[in-house]
Amino acid sequence: MDIVFIQGLKIDCVIGVYDWEREIRQDIILDIEMSADIKAASEADHIDHTLDYKAVSKRLIEFVRDSEFQLVETLAEKITQTIIKEFGVEKVKLTLNKGEAVTGAQGVGVIIKRNRDSWA
């Protein structure tokens, strides 16, 4: 399998467990690696034969902006489910960075790996 990736996708959303976090929007940053067979796309040189990273990005922006989860773990899980179910991806590696949520840290968050069999 080949990898189609999206790096540094910044999306604002409501995320967090504290009352003040429920009243503001915070940026999260996503790095995504998606397993896909892109050989047919390379031969046909046409977008219909590949995993369209723009379509994935637009869908995730819509989903994340409308979400209001408390935990980054839950949001990460739902993002990987969306990618696998809606775009037919076999495997996903997702890094979700909540930014400077901890004083002194450049970033905090989770890295998860999921595959289609996780949702069978």
C-alpha positions, 0 to 999 in steps of 0.5 A, spaced: 500 500 500 502 507 498 500 512 503 496 519 501 497 524 507 495 530 509 499 534 514 498 540 518 490 541 517 488 546 522 481 546 524 477 550 530 472 546 534 470 546 541 474 541 545 475 540 552 473 537 559 473 544 563 467 549 563 471 555 559 473 550 554 466 549 552 465 556 551 471 557 546 473 554 540 480 552 539 485 549 534 487 542 533 492 540 528 491 533 524 497 529 521 494 524 517 497 518 513 492 513 509 493 507 506 491 507 499 493 503 492 494 509 487 497 505 482 491 506 477 491 513 479 499 514 476 497 510 470 490 514 468 493 520 471 486 522 473 483 524 480 477 519 479 482 513 480 486 516 487 484 518 494 482 525 493 486 528 499 482 535 498 475 531 499 478 528 505 480 535 508 473 538 506 469 533 510 474 533 516 473 540 516 466 540 516 466 534 521 471 537 526 468 544 526 461 541 528 463 537 533 463 538 541 467 532 544 470 533 551 476 528 549 481 528 544 481 521 544 474 521 542 475 526 536 481 522 534 477 515 534 471 519 530 475 522 525 479 515 523 472 512 523 469 517 518 476 516 513 475 509 513 467 508 512 466 514 507 473 514 503 474 506 503 481 507 506 484 500 509 489 503 514 489 510 517 494 513 522 492 520 525 496 525 529 491 530 533 495 535 536 491 540 541 497 545 541 499 549 547 494 546 552 499 544 557 503 550 559 510 549 557 509 544 551 509 546 544 503 540 543 499 535 546 495 530 543 494 523 541 497 518 535 492 513 533 492 507 528 486 504 525 484 499 520 478 497 516 477 491 520 477 495 527 470 497 524 467 490 521 
